[in-house]
Amino acid sequence: MTEEDNKLMDQYGITSKQKTVYLYKGHKYGNLKDALNFAKIDMKLK
């Protein structure tokens, strides 16, 4: 995000929030539980 973006956000009362993304072997997960489940299954297959 640029400084100009931040100024515009302040001007209009817009906020942002970062979202955590969990990664396992190139796959992206929105919550830790899903990432753990996939990793556990993957480890059992080896």
Secondary structure as UniProt FT lines:
FT   HELIX           3..12
FT   STRAND          22..24
FT   TURN            25..26
FT   STRAND          27..29
FT   HELIX           32..44
//
